[in-house]
Amino acid sequence: MNETMIQTRTIKISFVEAGRGPLVLLCHGFPETKFAWRHQIKALAEAEYRAIALDMRGYGKSEAPDQTDQYTVIHAVADLVALLDALGEDQAFLVGHDWGATVAWQAATIRPDRFRAVAALSVPMMGLAPVPPSEIFPQDAESIFYSLYFQDPQGAEEEFSRDIALTLRKLIFAASGEAGARQPGDRTPNPFGMVRRSTGLLPELPLPRTLPEWLPPEEFERLVSAFASSGFTGGLNYYRNLDRNWQLQQAYAGLTVKVPALFMIGDRDTGLAIPGMDQTIADMPQLVPHLNGTQVLPNAGHWLQQERPNEVSRLLVDFIRQL
């Protein structure tokens, strides 16, 4: 893989790429970087595609604007369009995971002329809520939903920065298939659920003795180094714009995803514990009329492209080749 920094109309974007052929853009989520796609880059390149995985704005080596309001989904979509133009490419297949999936869904909705198909991991396409997200997320005197906790600089940002390696080790393990968050009777705390106001998120998460086999020590150290350099501010700023995203999306309320789409999720993904998520996935064809199926990968958690790299790569290549 070749690592490159490129100046676009919006920000400087760092990415890794391999292969030649039709372009496939890969967008990561929180808390990850472009190297979360290392397996898919290799597989797509071998299948004769040009695979590019970028550091999203605020992550890794990509530019991180200082203003919090510069991290809306619309800004992220603009980065993808600007990157296509800087690369001299008219169109791309778009793949996203976690926050990258949210960005990919929105990009496919408003710019089907630039993104000819979309594949999303872990986060389904969701309809526009009747009220801003902050009015929906639960909270009480003792606990608060993680999306709200992530918005407070004195909360998650301060807690996560104390020991970056510990933070990443706990978050990654607790949301992985190894933690078995969806197994009957399992009590592994969900890192993407409710957070105690008195203690924060990390104390209740288990500390694994070893990293999962799918995350080699050298890759974990690279991830720690990336967040030691960038900090968590950029990634958490995406959560701080949830209500602003809702306001901006009113401009294209009612639009559906017109391009071919694929969705995949692990059966142990922590997101499935969110009330109503199963129904959201079931109802997705109403918003994504050209959905080419939902793939549920057994014994896999939230970090799907790393936990099940071969299956994810095969599904992506097969999906794109059909087009």
Sequence and secondary structure as in RCSB ss.txt:
>XXXX:A:sequence
MNETMIQTRTIKISFVEAGRGPLVLLCHGFPETKFAWRHQIKALAEAEYRAIALDMRGYGKSEAPDQTDQYTVIH
AVADLVALLDALGEDQAFLVGHDWGATVAWQAATIRPDRFRAVAALSVPMMGLAPVPPSEIFPQDAESIFYSLYF
QDPQGAEEEFSRDIALTLRKLIFAASGEAGARQPGDRTPNPFGMVRRSTGLLPELPLPRTLPEWLPPEEFERLVS
AFASSGFTGGLNYYRNLDRNWQLQQAYAGLTVKVPALFMIGDRDTGLAIPGMDQTIADMPQLVPHLNGTQVLPNA
GHWLQQERPNEVSRLLVDFIRQL
>XXXX:A:secstr
 EEEEEE SS EEEEEEE  SSEEEEE  TT  GGGGHHHHHHHHHTT EEEEE  TTSTTS   S GGG SHHH
HHHHHHHHHHHHT S EEEEEETHHHHHHHHHHHH TTTEEEEEEESS      SS GGGTS B SSEEEHHHHT
T IIIIIHHHHH HHHHHHHHHHHTSGGGTTTSTT     TTSEEETTTBSGGGS   SS  TTS HHHHHHHHH
HHHHH SHHHHHHHTTHHHHHHHGGGGTT    S EEEEEETT GGGGSTTHHHHHHTGGGT TTEEEEEEETT 
 S HHHHSHHHHHHHHHHHHHH 
